[in-house]
Amino acid sequence: MKLYKIELRLYNYDDNVKTETYMQELSITDYALERIKLIQSKEGKGFLRITVDGGGCSGFTYSFNFDNKQLEDDIIASIDKNGHPALVTDNISLNYLSGSEITWKEDLSGASFSIDNPNATSSCGCGTSFSVT
């Protein structure tokens, strides 16, 4: 299994001067990228949106949605070979996702995107809810 490191950088263009700020790092497996490509081939242009929302049995929950509309506060975490977004998150969610590994898993309970989050201090049994201290 290949693991791709994604360095997220924020680019600012003030007075025609480009400044770059390192933000966070995520990792995504080739299984997850292949699944995103498969969804894109069936749904057309679009990307995987990962957000962290309050709720769930442990305090926070991951949300995975396929979307085709970029929002003003979106951070593009990965692009496809045509330069289109493949993985998108927002600044607040990114704070909770920093250093995480995103993969696609298939087992007896089903198939889904999964996140191995080093910031999570505990999680529920199904893996979609987590807490931080």
KOLVEXRO-300621 format. One record per atom (N, C-alpha, C): residue in one letter; residue number from 0; x negated, y, z negated; atom name. Coordinates in steps of 0.2 Angstrom, whole numbers, plus 2048, in hexadecimal, padded with zeros to 3 digits. Example, Ala and Ser with C-alpha at 12.3 -4.5 7.8 and 13.67 -1.06 7.14 Angstrom:
<rs>
<r code="A" pos="0" east="7BE" north="7E4" up="7D9" site="N"/>
<r code="A" pos="0" east="7C2" north="7EA" up="7D9" site="CA"/>
<r code="A" pos="0" east="7BE" north="7F0" up="7D9" site="C"/>
<r code="S" pos="1" east="7C0" north="7F5" up="7DD" site="N"/>
<r code="S" pos="1" east="7BC" north="7FB" up="7DC" site="CA"/>
<r code="S" pos="1" east="7C0" north="800" up="7D9" site="C"/>
</rs>
This chain:
<rs>
<r code="M" pos="0" east="7FC" north="7FA" up="800" site="N"/>
<r code="M" pos="0" east="800" north="800" up="800" site="CA"/>
<r code="M" pos="0" east="7FC" north="806" up="800" site="C"/>
<r code="K" pos="1" east="7FD" north="80B" up="805" site="N"/>
<r code="K" pos="1" east="7F9" north="811" up="805" site="CA"/>
<r code="K" pos="1" east="7FC" north="816" up="801" site="C"/>
<r code="L" pos="2" east="7F8" north="81A" up="7FE" site="N"/>
<r code="L" pos="2" east="7FB" north="820" up="7FA" site="CA"/>
<r code="L" pos="2" east="7F8" north="826" up="7FC" site="C"/>
<r code="Y" pos="3" east="7FD" north="82B" up="7FE" site="N"/>
<r code="Y" pos="3" east="7FB" north="831" up="801" site="CA"/>
<r code="Y" pos="3" east="7FC" north="837" up="7FC" site="C"/>
<r code="K" pos="4" east="7F6" north="83A" up="7FA" site="N"/>
<r code="K" pos="4" east="7F7" north="840" up="7F6" site="CA"/>
<r code="K" pos="4" east="7F9" north="846" up="7F9" site="C"/>
<r code="I" pos="5" east="7FE" north="84A" up="7F6" site="N"/>
<r code="I" pos="5" east="800" north="850" up="7F9" site="CA"/>
<r code="I" pos="5" east="7FF" north="856" up="7F4" site="C"/>
<r code="E" pos="6" east="7FA" north="85A" up="7F7" site="N"/>
<r code="E" pos="6" east="7F9" north="860" up="7F3" site="CA"/>
<r code="E" pos="6" east="7FD" north="865" up="7F5" site="C"/>
<r code="L" pos="7" east="801" north="868" up="7F0" site="N"/>
<r code="L" pos="7" east="806" north="86D" up="7F2" site="CA"/>
<r code="L" pos="7" east="803" north="874" up="7F1" site="C"/>
<r code="R" pos="8" east="803" north="878" up="7F6" site="N"/>
<r code="R" pos="8" east="800" north="87F" up="7F5" site="CA"/>
<r code="R" pos="8" east="805" north="884" up="7F7" site="C"/>
<r code="L" pos="9" east="805" north="88A" up="7F4" site="N"/>
<r code="L" pos="9" east="809" north="88F" up="7F5" site="CA"/>
<r code="L" pos="9" east="805" north="894" up="7F9" site="C"/>
<r code="Y" pos="10" east="808" north="896" up="7FE" site="N"/>
<r code="Y" pos="10" east="805" north="89B" up="803" site="CA"/>
<r code="Y" pos="10" east="809" north="8A2" up="802" site="C"/>
<r code="N" pos="11" east="806" north="8A7" up="801" site="N"/>
<r code="N" pos="11" east="809" north="8AE" up="801" site="CA"/>
<r code="N" pos="11" east="806" north="8B2" up="806" site="C"/>
<r code="Y" pos="12" east="80A" north="8B6" up="809" site="N"/>
<r code="Y" pos="12" east="807" north="8BB" up="80F" site="CA"/>
<r code="Y" pos="12" east="809" north="8C2" up="80D" site="C"/>
<r code="D" pos="13" east="805" north="8C5" up="809" site="N"/>
<r code="D" pos="13" east="806" north="8CC" up="807" site="CA"/>
<r code="D" pos="13" east="801" north="8D0" up="80B" site="C"/>
<r code="D" pos="14" east="804" north="8D6" up="80E" site="N"/>
<r code="D" pos="14" east="800" north="8DA" up="812" site="CA"/>
<r code="D" pos="14" east="7FB" north="8D6" up="817" site="C"/>
<r code="N" pos="15" east="7FF" north="8D1" up="81A" site="N"/>
<r code="N" pos="15" east="7FB" north="8CD" up="820" site="CA"/>
<r code="N" pos="15" east="7F5" north="8C9" up="81D" site="C"/>
<r code="V" pos="16" east="7F5" north="8C9" up="816" site="N"/>
<r code="V" pos="16" east="7EF" north="8C5" up="814" site="CA"/>
<r code="V" pos="16" east="7F2" north="8BE" up="811" site="C"/>
<r code="K" pos="17" east="7EF" north="8B9" up="813" site="N"/>
<r code="K" pos="17" east="7F2" north="8B2" up="810" site="CA"/>
<r code="K" pos="17" east="7EE" north="8B0" up="80A" site="C"/>
<r code="T" pos="18" east="7F2" north="8AF" up="805" site="N"/>
<r code="T" pos="18" east="7EF" north="8AD" up="7FF" site="CA"/>
<r code="T" pos="18" east="7F2" north="8A6" up="7FD" site="C"/>
<r code="E" pos="19" east="7ED" north="8A1" up="7FB" site="N"/>
<r code="E" pos="19" east="7EF" north="89A" up="7F9" site="CA"/>
<r code="E" pos="19" east="7EF" north="899" up="7F2" site="C"/>
<r code="T" pos="20" east="7F4" north="896" up="7EF" site="N"/>
<r code="T" pos="20" east="7F4" north="894" up="7E8" site="CA"/>
<r code="T" pos="20" east="7F5" north="88C" up="7E8" site="C"/>
<r code="Y" pos="21" east="7F1" north="889" up="7E5" site="N"/>
<r code="Y" pos="21" east="7F2" north="881" up="7E4" site="CA"/>
<r code="Y" pos="21" east="7F7" north="881" up="7DE" site="C"/>
<r code="M" pos="22" east="7FC" north="87C" up="7E0" site="N"/>
<r code="M" pos="22" east="802" north="87C" up="7DB" site="CA"/>
<r code="M" pos="22" east="802" north="875" up="7D8" site="C"/>
<r code="Q" pos="23" east="803" north="870" up="7DB" site="N"/>
<r code="Q" pos="23" east="804" north="869" up="7D8" site="CA"/>
<r code="Q" pos="23" east="802" north="864" up="7DD" site="C"/>
<r code="E" pos="24" east="802" north="85E" up="7DA" site="N"/>
<r code="E" pos="24" east="800" north="858" up="7DF" site="CA"/>
<r code="E" pos="24" east="805" north="853" up="7DE" site="C"/>
<r code="L" pos="25" east="808" north="850" up="7E3" site="N"/>
<r code="L" pos="25" east="80C" north="84A" up="7E3" site="CA"/>
<r code="L" pos="25" east="808" north="844" up="7E7" site="C"/>
<r code="S" pos="26" east="80B" north="83E" up="7E6" site="N"/>
<r code="S" pos="26" east="808" north="839" up="7EA" site="CA"/>
<r code="S" pos="26" east="80E" north="835" up="7ED" site="C"/>
<r code="I" pos="27" east="80E" north="833" up="7F3" site="N"/>
<r code="I" pos="27" east="813" north="82F" up="7F6" site="CA"/>
<r code="I" pos="27" east="810" north="829" up="7FA" site="C"/>
<r code="T" pos="28" east="814" north="824" up="7F9" site="N"/>
<r code="T" pos="28" east="811" north="81D" up="7FC" site="CA"/>
<r code="T" pos="28" east="814" north="81D" up="803" site="C"/>
<r code="D" pos="29" east="810" north="818" up="807" site="N"/>
<r code="D" pos="29" east="812" north="817" up="80E" site="CA"/>
<r code="D" pos="29" east="819" north="814" up="80E" site="C"/>
<r code="Y" pos="30" east="81B" north="810" up="809" site="N"/>
<r code="Y" pos="30" east="822" north="80E" up="809" site="CA"/>
<r code="Y" pos="30" east="827" north="813" up="809" site="C"/>
<r code="A" pos="31" east="826" north="818" up="805" site="N"/>
<r code="A" pos="31" east="82B" north="81E" up="805" site="CA"/>
<r code="A" pos="31" east="82B" north="822" up="80B" site="C"/>
<r code="L" pos="32" east="825" north="823" up="80E" site="N"/>
<r code="L" pos="32" east="824" north="827" up="814" site="CA"/>
<r code="L" pos="32" east="828" north="823" up="81A" site="C"/>
<r code="E" pos="33" east="827" north="81C" up="81A" site="N"/>
<r code="E" pos="33" east="82B" north="818" up="81F" site="CA"/>
<r code="E" pos="33" east="832" north="819" up="81E" site="C"/>
<r code="R" pos="34" east="835" north="819" up="818" site="N"/>
<r code="R" pos="34" east="83C" north="819" up="817" site="CA"/>
<r code="R" pos="34" east="83E" north="820" up="819" site="C"/>
<r code="I" pos="35" east="83B" north="825" up="818" site="N"/>
<r code="I" pos="35" east="83D" north="82C" up="81A" site="CA"/>
<r code="I" pos="35" east="83D" north="82C" up="821" site="C"/>
<r code="K" pos="36" east="838" north="829" up="825" site="N"/>
<r code="K" pos="36" east="838" north="829" up="82C" site="CA"/>
<r code="K" pos="36" east="83E" north="825" up="82F" site="C"/>
<r code="L" pos="37" east="840" north="820" up="82B" site="N"/>
<r code="L" pos="37" east="846" north="81C" up="82D" site="CA"/>
<r code="L" pos="37" east="84C" north="820" up="82D" site="C"/>
<r code="I" pos="38" east="84D" north="823" up="827" site="N"/>
<r code="I" pos="38" east="853" north="827" up="826" site="CA"/>
<r code="I" pos="38" east="853" north="82D" up="82B" site="C"/>
<r code="Q" pos="39" east="84D" north="830" up="82D" site="N"/>
<r code="Q" pos="39" east="84D" north="836" up="832" site="CA"/>
<r code="Q" pos="39" east="84F" north="833" up="838" site="C"/>
<r code="S" pos="40" east="84D" north="82D" up="83A" site="N"/>
<r code="S" pos="40" east="84F" north="82A" up="841" site="CA"/>
<r code="S" pos="40" east="856" north="829" up="841" site="C"/>
<r code="K" pos="41" east="85A" north="827" up="83C" site="N"/>
<r code="K" pos="41" east="861" north="826" up="83C" site="CA"/>
<r code="K" pos="41" east="865" north="82C" up="83B" site="C"/>
<r code="E" pos="42" east="863" north="831" up="837" site="N"/>
<r code="E" pos="42" east="866" north="837" up="835" site="CA"/>
<r code="E" pos="42" east="865" north="83D" up="839" site="C"/>
<r code="G" pos="43" east="85F" north="83D" up="83D" site="N"/>
<r code="G" pos="43" east="85D" north="842" up="841" site="CA"/>
<r code="G" pos="43" east="858" north="847" up="83D" site="C"/>
<r code="K" pos="44" east="857" north="84D" up="83F" site="N"/>
<r code="K" pos="44" east="853" north="851" up="83B" site="CA"/>
<r code="K" pos="44" east="855" north="852" up="834" site="C"/>
<r code="G" pos="45" east="851" north="851" up="82F" site="N"/>
<r code="G" pos="45" east="852" north="852" up="828" site="CA"/>
<r code="G" pos="45" east="84C" north="850" up="824" site="C"/>
<r code="F" pos="46" east="84D" north="850" up="81D" site="N"/>
<r code="F" pos="46" east="848" north="84F" up="819" site="CA"/>
<r code="F" pos="46" east="84A" north="84C" up="812" site="C"/>
<r code="L" pos="47" east="846" north="849" up="80E" site="N"/>
<r code="L" pos="47" east="848" north="847" up="808" site="CA"/>
<r code="L" pos="47" east="847" north="84C" up="803" site="C"/>
<r code="R" pos="48" east="84C" north="84E" up="7FF" site="N"/>
<r code="R" pos="48" east="84C" north="853" up="7FA" site="CA"/>
<r code="R" pos="48" east="84C" north="850" up="7F3" site="C"/>
<r code="I" pos="49" east="847" north="851" up="7EF" site="N"/>
<r code="I" pos="49" east="846" north="84E" up="7E9" site="CA"/>
<r code="I" pos="49" east="847" north="854" up="7E4" site="C"/>
<r code="T" pos="50" east="84C" north="853" up="7DF" site="N"/>
<r code="T" pos="50" east="84D" north="858" up="7DA" site="CA"/>
<r code="T" pos="50" east="84D" north="855" up="7D3" site="C"/>
<r code="V" pos="51" east="84B" north="859" up="7CE" site="N"/>
<r code="V" pos="51" east="84C" north="856" up="7C7" site="CA"/>
<r code="V" pos="51" east="852" north="85B" up="7C4" site="C"/>
<r code="D" pos="52" east="857" north="857" up="7C2" site="N"/>
<r code="D" pos="52" east="85D" north="85A" up="7BF" site="CA"/>
<r code="D" pos="52" east="85D" north="858" up="7B7" site="C"/>
<r code="G" pos="53" east="860" north="85D" up="7B3" site="N"/>
<r code="G" pos="53" east="862" north="85B" up="7AC" site="CA"/>
<r code="G" pos="53" east="867" north="856" up="7AC" site="C"/>
<r code="G" pos="54" east="867" north="851" up="7A8" site="N"/>
<r code="G" pos="54" east="86C" north="84C" up="7A7" site="CA"/>
<r code="G" pos="54" east="869" north="845" up="7A7" site="C"/>
<r code="G" pos="55" east="86D" north="840" up="7A8" site="N"/>
<r code="G" pos="55" east="86B" north="839" up="7A7" site="CA"/>
<r code="G" pos="55" east="86A" north="837" up="7A0" site="C"/>
<r code="C" pos="56" east="869" north="831" up="79F" site="N"/>
<r code="C" pos="56" east="868" north="82F" up="798" site="CA"/>
<r code="C" pos="56" east="862" north="831" up="794" site="C"/>
<r code="S" pos="57" east="85D" north="833" up="798" site="N"/>
<r code="S" pos="57" east="856" north="835" up="795" site="CA"/>
<r code="S" pos="57" east="855" north="83D" up="795" site="C"/>
<r code="G" pos="58" east="859" north="841" up="798" site="N"/>
<r code="G" pos="58" east="859" north="848" up="798" site="CA"/>
<r code="G" pos="58" east="858" north="84B" up="79F" site="C"/>
<r code="F" pos="59" east="854" north="848" up="7A3" site="N"/>
<r code="F" pos="59" east="853" north="84A" up="7AA" site="CA"/>
<r code="F" pos="59" east="855" north="844" up="7AF" site="C"/>
<r code="T" pos="60" east="857" north="846" up="7B5" site="N"/>
<r code="T" pos="60" east="858" north="841" up="7BA" site="CA"/>
<r code="T" pos="60" east="855" north="843" up="7C0" site="C"/>
<r code="Y" pos="61" east="853" north="83E" up="7C4" site="N"/>
<r code="Y" pos="61" east="851" north="83F" up="7CB" site="CA"/>
<r code="Y" pos="61" east="857" north="83F" up="7D0" site="C"/>
<r code="S" pos="62" east="856" north="843" up="7D5" site="N"/>
<r code="S" pos="62" east="85C" north="843" up="7DA" site="CA"/>
<r code="S" pos="62" east="858" north="843" up="7E1" site="C"/>
<r code="F" pos="63" east="85A" north="83E" up="7E5" site="N"/>
<r code="F" pos="63" east="857" north="83D" up="7EB" site="CA"/>
<r code="F" pos="63" east="85D" north="83E" up="7F0" site="C"/>
<r code="N" pos="64" east="85C" north="843" up="7F5" site="N"/>
<r code="N" pos="64" east="861" north="844" up="7FA" site="CA"/>
<r code="N" pos="64" east="85E" north="845" up="801" site="C"/>
<r code="F" pos="65" east="861" north="843" up="806" site="N"/>
<r code="F" pos="65" east="85F" north="845" up="80D" site="CA"/>
<r code="F" pos="65" east="862" north="84B" up="80F" site="C"/>
<r code="D" pos="66" east="85E" north="850" up="811" site="N"/>
<r code="D" pos="66" east="861" north="857" up="812" site="CA"/>
<r code="D" pos="66" east="85E" north="859" up="819" site="C"/>
<r code="N" pos="67" east="861" north="85E" up="81C" site="N"/>
<r code="N" pos="67" east="85E" north="862" up="822" site="CA"/>
<r code="N" pos="67" east="85E" north="869" up="821" site="C"/>
<r code="K" pos="68" east="860" north="86C" up="81B" site="N"/>
<r code="K" pos="68" east="860" north="873" up="81B" site="CA"/>
<r code="K" pos="68" east="85B" north="875" up="815" site="C"/>
<r code="Q" pos="69" east="856" north="879" up="817" site="N"/>
<r code="Q" pos="69" east="851" north="87B" up="812" site="CA"/>
<r code="Q" pos="69" east="854" north="881" up="80F" site="C"/>
<r code="L" pos="70" east="852" north="881" up="808" site="N"/>
<r code="L" pos="70" east="855" north="887" up="804" site="CA"/>
<r code="L" pos="70" east="84F" north="88C" up="803" site="C"/>
<r code="E" pos="71" east="850" north="891" up="800" site="N"/>
<r code="E" pos="71" east="84B" north="897" up="7FF" site="CA"/>
<r code="E" pos="71" east="846" north="895" up="7FB" site="C"/>
<r code="D" pos="72" east="847" north="891" up="7F5" site="N"/>
<r code="D" pos="72" east="842" north="88F" up="7F0" site="CA"/>
<r code="D" pos="72" east="83F" north="888" up="7F2" site="C"/>
<r code="D" pos="73" east="840" north="885" up="7F7" site="N"/>
<r code="D" pos="73" east="83E" north="87F" up="7F9" site="CA"/>
<r code="D" pos="73" east="836" north="87F" up="7FA" site="C"/>
<r code="I" pos="74" east="833" north="879" up="7F7" site="N"/>
<r code="I" pos="74" east="82C" north="878" up="7F8" site="CA"/>
<r code="I" pos="74" east="82B" north="872" up="7FD" site="C"/>
<r code="I" pos="75" east="828" north="873" up="802" site="N"/>
<r code="I" pos="75" east="827" north="86D" up="807" site="CA"/>
<r code="I" pos="75" east="821" north="869" up="804" site="C"/>
<r code="A" pos="76" east="823" north="863" up="802" site="N"/>
<r code="A" pos="76" east="81D" north="85F" up="800" site="CA"/>
<r code="A" pos="76" east="81A" north="85B" up="805" site="C"/>
<r code="S" pos="77" east="81D" north="859" up="80A" site="N"/>
<r code="S" pos="77" east="81A" north="855" up="80F" site="CA"/>
<r code="S" pos="77" east="81E" north="856" up="816" site="C"/>
<r code="I" pos="78" east="81A" north="856" up="81C" site="N"/>
<r code="I" pos="78" east="81D" north="857" up="822" site="CA"/>
<r code="I" pos="78" east="81C" north="851" up="826" site="C"/>
<r code="D" pos="79" east="820" north="850" up="82B" site="N"/>
<r code="D" pos="79" east="820" north="84B" up="830" site="CA"/>
<r code="D" pos="79" east="81B" north="84D" up="836" site="C"/>
<r code="K" pos="80" east="81A" north="848" up="83A" site="N"/>
<r code="K" pos="80" east="815" north="849" up="840" site="CA"/>
<r code="K" pos="80" east="817" north="84F" up="844" site="C"/>
<r code="N" pos="81" east="81D" north="851" up="844" site="N"/>
<r code="N" pos="81" east="820" north="856" up="849" site="CA"/>
<r code="N" pos="81" east="820" north="85D" up="845" site="C"/>
<r code="G" pos="82" east="81D" north="85D" up="83F" site="N"/>
<r code="G" pos="82" east="81D" north="863" up="83B" site="CA"/>
<r code="G" pos="82" east="823" north="865" up="837" site="C"/>
<r code="H" pos="83" east="828" north="860" up="837" site="N"/>
<r code="H" pos="83" east="82E" north="861" up="833" site="CA"/>
<r code="H" pos="83" east="82E" north="85F" up="82C" site="C"/>
<r code="P" pos="84" east="831" north="862" up="828" site="N"/>
<r code="P" pos="84" east="831" north="85F" up="821" site="CA"/>
<r code="P" pos="84" east="833" north="858" up="820" site="C"/>
<r code="A" pos="85" east="830" north="854" up="81C" site="N"/>
<r code="A" pos="85" east="832" north="84D" up="81B" site="CA"/>
<r code="A" pos="85" east="834" north="84C" up="813" site="C"/>
<r code="L" pos="86" east="830" north="850" up="80F" site="N"/>
<r code="L" pos="86" east="832" north="850" up="808" site="CA"/>
<r code="L" pos="86" east="832" north="857" up="805" site="C"/>
<r code="V" pos="87" east="837" north="859" up="802" site="N"/>
<r code="V" pos="87" east="838" north="860" up="7FF" site="CA"/>
<r code="V" pos="87" east="83A" north="85F" up="7F8" site="C"/>
<r code="T" pos="88" east="838" north="864" up="7F4" site="N"/>
<r code="T" pos="88" east="83A" north="865" up="7ED" site="CA"/>
<r code="T" pos="88" east="83B" north="86C" up="7EB" site="C"/>
<r code="D" pos="89" east="83C" north="86E" up="7E5" site="N"/>
<r code="D" pos="89" east="83D" north="875" up="7E3" site="CA"/>
<r code="D" pos="89" east="838" north="876" up="7DE" site="C"/>
<r code="N" pos="90" east="836" north="87C" up="7DC" site="N"/>
<r code="N" pos="90" east="831" north="87E" up="7D8" site="CA"/>
<r code="N" pos="90" east="832" north="87C" up="7D1" site="C"/>
<r code="I" pos="91" east="838" north="87C" up="7CE" site="N"/>
<r code="I" pos="91" east="83A" north="879" up="7C8" site="CA"/>
<r code="I" pos="91" east="839" north="872" up="7C7" site="C"/>
<r code="S" pos="92" east="83C" north="86E" up="7CC" site="N"/>
<r code="S" pos="92" east="83B" north="867" up="7CC" site="CA"/>
<r code="S" pos="92" east="833" north="865" up="7CD" site="C"/>
<r code="L" pos="93" east="82F" north="869" up="7D1" site="N"/>
<r code="L" pos="93" east="828" north="867" up="7D2" site="CA"/>
<r code="L" pos="93" east="825" north="867" up="7CB" site="C"/>
<r code="N" pos="94" east="827" north="86C" up="7C6" site="N"/>
<r code="N" pos="94" east="824" north="86C" up="7C0" site="CA"/>
<r code="N" pos="94" east="824" north="865" up="7BC" site="C"/>
<r code="Y" pos="95" east="82A" north="862" up="7BD" site="N"/>
<r code="Y" pos="95" east="82B" north="85B" up="7BA" site="CA"/>
<r code="Y" pos="95" east="828" north="855" up="7BE" site="C"/>
<r code="L" pos="96" east="827" north="856" up="7C5" site="N"/>
<r code="L" pos="96" east="824" north="851" up="7C9" site="CA"/>
<r code="L" pos="96" east="81D" north="851" up="7CA" site="C"/>
<r code="S" pos="97" east="819" north="856" up="7C8" site="N"/>
<r code="S" pos="97" east="812" north="857" up="7C9" site="CA"/>
<r code="S" pos="97" east="80E" north="850" up="7C7" site="C"/>
<r code="G" pos="98" east="80A" north="84E" up="7CB" site="N"/>
<r code="G" pos="98" east="806" north="848" up="7CA" site="CA"/>
<r code="G" pos="98" east="80A" north="841" up="7CC" site="C"/>
<r code="S" pos="99" east="811" north="842" up="7CD" site="N"/>
<r code="S" pos="99" east="815" north="83C" up="7CE" site="CA"/>
<r code="S" pos="99" east="813" north="838" up="7D5" site="C"/>
<r code="E" pos="100" east="815" north="832" up="7D5" site="N"/>
<r code="E" pos="100" east="814" north="82E" up="7DB" site="CA"/>
<r code="E" pos="100" east="81B" north="82C" up="7DD" site="C"/>
<r code="I" pos="101" east="81D" north="82D" up="7E3" site="N"/>
<r code="I" pos="101" east="823" north="82C" up="7E6" site="CA"/>
<r code="I" pos="101" east="823" north="825" up="7EB" site="C"/>
<r code="T" pos="102" east="827" north="821" up="7EA" site="N"/>
<r code="T" pos="102" east="827" north="81B" up="7EE" site="CA"/>
<r code="T" pos="102" east="82E" north="818" up="7EF" site="C"/>
<r code="W" pos="103" east="82E" north="813" up="7F4" site="N"/>
<r code="W" pos="103" east="835" north="810" up="7F5" site="CA"/>
<r code="W" pos="103" east="834" north="809" up="7F2" site="C"/>
<r code="K" pos="104" east="839" north="807" up="7EF" site="N"/>
<r code="K" pos="104" east="839" north="800" up="7EC" site="CA"/>
<r code="K" pos="104" east="83F" north="7FC" up="7EE" site="C"/>
<r code="E" pos="105" east="83E" north="7F6" up="7EF" site="N"/>
<r code="E" pos="105" east="844" north="7F1" up="7F0" site="CA"/>
<r code="E" pos="105" east="843" north="7EB" up="7EB" site="C"/>
<r code="D" pos="106" east="849" north="7EA" up="7E7" site="N"/>
<r code="D" pos="106" east="849" north="7E4" up="7E3" site="CA"/>
<r code="D" pos="106" east="850" north="7E2" up="7E2" site="C"/>
<r code="L" pos="107" east="851" north="7DD" up="7DD" site="N"/>
<r code="L" pos="107" east="857" north="7DA" up="7DD" site="CA"/>
<r code="L" pos="107" east="85D" north="7DF" up="7DB" site="C"/>
<r code="S" pos="108" east="85B" north="7E5" up="7D8" site="N"/>
<r code="S" pos="108" east="860" north="7EA" up="7D6" site="CA"/>
<r code="S" pos="108" east="862" north="7EE" up="7DC" site="C"/>
<r code="G" pos="109" east="85E" north="7EE" up="7E1" site="N"/>
<r code="G" pos="109" east="85F" north="7F3" up="7E7" site="CA"/>
<r code="G" pos="109" east="859" north="7F6" up="7EA" site="C"/>
<r code="A" pos="110" east="85A" north="7FB" up="7EE" site="N"/>
<r code="A" pos="110" east="854" north="7FE" up="7F1" site="CA"/>
<r code="A" pos="110" east="855" north="806" up="7F0" site="C"/>
<r code="S" pos="111" east="850" north="809" up="7EE" site="N"/>
<r code="S" pos="111" east="850" north="810" up="7ED" site="CA"/>
<r code="S" pos="111" east="849" north="813" up="7ED" site="C"/>
<r code="F" pos="112" east="849" north="81A" up="7ED" site="N"/>
<r code="F" pos="112" east="843" north="81E" up="7EC" site="CA"/>
<r code="F" pos="112" east="842" north="81D" up="7E4" site="C"/>
<r code="S" pos="113" east="83B" north="81D" up="7E2" site="N"/>
<r code="S" pos="113" east="83A" north="81D" up="7DB" site="CA"/>
<r code="S" pos="113" east="834" north="821" up="7DA" site="C"/>
<r code="I" pos="114" east="834" north="824" up="7D4" site="N"/>
<r code="I" pos="114" east="82E" north="828" up="7D2" site="CA"/>
<r code="I" pos="114" east="82B" north="826" up="7CC" site="C"/>
<r code="D" pos="115" east="824" north="825" up="7CC" site="N"/>
<r code="D" pos="115" east="820" north="824" up="7C7" site="CA"/>
<r code="D" pos="115" east="81D" north="82A" up="7C4" site="C"/>
<r code="N" pos="116" east="820" north="82D" up="7BF" site="N"/>
<r code="N" pos="116" east="81F" north="834" up="7BC" site="CA"/>
<r code="N" pos="116" east="81A" north="834" up="7B6" site="C"/>
<r code="P" pos="117" east="814" north="836" up="7B6" site="N"/>
<r code="P" pos="117" east="810" north="836" up="7B1" site="CA"/>
<r code="P" pos="117" east="812" north="83B" up="7AB" site="C"/>
<r code="N" pos="118" east="816" north="840" up="7AD" site="N"/>
<r code="N" pos="118" east="819" north="845" up="7A8" site="CA"/>
<r code="N" pos="118" east="81E" north="842" up="7A4" site="C"/>
<r code="A" pos="119" east="821" north="83C" up="7A6" site="N"/>
<r code="A" pos="119" east="827" north="83A" up="7A2" site="CA"/>
<r code="A" pos="119" east="825" north="836" up="79C" site="C"/>
<r code="T" pos="120" east="827" north="838" up="796" site="N"/>
<r code="T" pos="120" east="826" north="835" up="790" site="CA"/>
<r code="T" pos="120" east="82A" north="82F" up="78E" site="C"/>
<r code="S" pos="121" east="830" north="82E" up="792" site="N"/>
<r code="S" pos="121" east="834" north="828" up="791" site="CA"/>
<r code="S" pos="121" east="839" north="829" up="797" site="C"/>
<r code="S" pos="122" east="83C" north="823" up="798" site="N"/>
<r code="S" pos="122" east="841" north="823" up="79E" site="CA"/>
<r code="S" pos="122" east="846" north="81D" up="79C" site="C"/>
<r code="C" pos="123" east="84B" north="81D" up="7A0" site="N"/>
<r code="C" pos="123" east="851" north="819" up="79F" site="CA"/>
<r code="C" pos="123" east="84F" north="812" up="7A3" site="C"/>
<r code="G" pos="124" east="853" north="80D" up="7A2" site="N"/>
<r code="G" pos="124" east="851" north="806" up="7A5" site="CA"/>
<r code="G" pos="124" east="852" north="806" up="7AC" site="C"/>
<r code="C" pos="125" east="856" north="80B" up="7AF" site="N"/>
<r code="C" pos="125" east="857" north="80B" up="7B6" site="CA"/>
<r code="C" pos="125" east="851" north="80F" up="7BA" site="C"/>
<r code="G" pos="126" east="84E" north="813" up="7B6" site="N"/>
<r code="G" pos="126" east="848" north="817" up="7B9" site="CA"/>
<r code="G" pos="126" east="84A" north="81D" up="7BC" site="C"/>
<r code="T" pos="127" east="851" north="81F" up="7BC" site="N"/>
<r code="T" pos="127" east="853" north="826" up="7BF" site="CA"/>
<r code="T" pos="127" east="853" north="82B" up="7BA" site="C"/>
<r code="S" pos="128" east="853" north="82A" up="7B4" site="N"/>
<r code="S" pos="128" east="853" north="82F" up="7AF" site="CA"/>
<r code="S" pos="128" east="84D" north="82F" up="7AB" site="C"/>
<r code="F" pos="129" east="84A" north="835" up="7A8" site="N"/>
<r code="F" pos="129" east="844" north="835" up="7A5" site="CA"/>
<r code="F" pos="129" east="844" north="83B" up="7A0" site="C"/>
<r code="S" pos="130" east="840" north="83B" up="79B" site="N"/>
<r code="S" pos="130" east="83F" north="841" up="797" site="CA"/>
<r code="S" pos="130" east="838" north="843" up="796" site="C"/>
<r code="V" pos="131" east="836" north="849" up="794" site="N"/>
<r code="V" pos="131" east="830" north="84C" up="794" site="CA"/>
<r code="V" pos="131" east="82F" north="84F" up="78D" site="C"/>
<r code="T" pos="132" east="829" north="850" up="78A" site="N"/>
<r code="T" pos="132" east="829" north="854" up="784" site="CA"/>
<r code="T" pos="132" east="825" north="85A" up="785" site="C"/>
</rs>
